[in-house]
């Protein structure tokens, strides 16, 4: 049940991150979910390592969205440009 919850929250975090980040992100539901989960894991690791917040803190959700935006931005910079 925890895995399903993580996937569902990751999907919503990925959707919010894609809505807040400017630019054209052409990706599907699986990539959106993967970036949401990855951003949440990145934010959790950094936030708890730096002792900024704990699991039950509401700041964790904002940090997860921020982590997803960072991953989307890095992905957009690394991904080769499509030619028309």
C-alpha positions, -999 to +999 in steps of 0.1 A: +000+000+000+029+023+007+042+019-029+008+028-043+006+059-021+041+069-032+032+066-069+000+085-064+016+114-045+046+114-070+021+117-099+004+148-083+038+163-074+049+158-110+018+174-124+022+204-101+059+208-110+051+206-147+024+232-143+047+256-125+078+251-147+077+272-178+084+256-212+072+227-233+077+194-215+065+167-238+063+136-216+037+111-206+021+100-174+050+076-165+076+102-169+056+128-150+052+102-121+089+093-122+100+130-120+075+136-092+088+106-072+125+115-080+120+151-069+103+140-037+132+116-029+158+143-038+140+169-016+136+144+013+173+135+012+185+170+011+160+184+036+166+158+062+203+157+057+205+195+063+179+191+092+155+216+076+124+195+082+110+161+091+086+137+075+054+152+090+063+188+082+041+206+056+073+221+042+081+186+028+054+189+002+067+222-010+102+208-011+091+178-031+075+201-057+107+222-058+129+191-062+107+179-091+111+213-108+148+211-104+148+176-120+126+188-148+149+217-155+181+196-155+163+171-178+153+199-202+189+212-203+204+177-209+178+164-234+188+170-270+167+195-289+141+181-314+144+192-350+111+200-368 
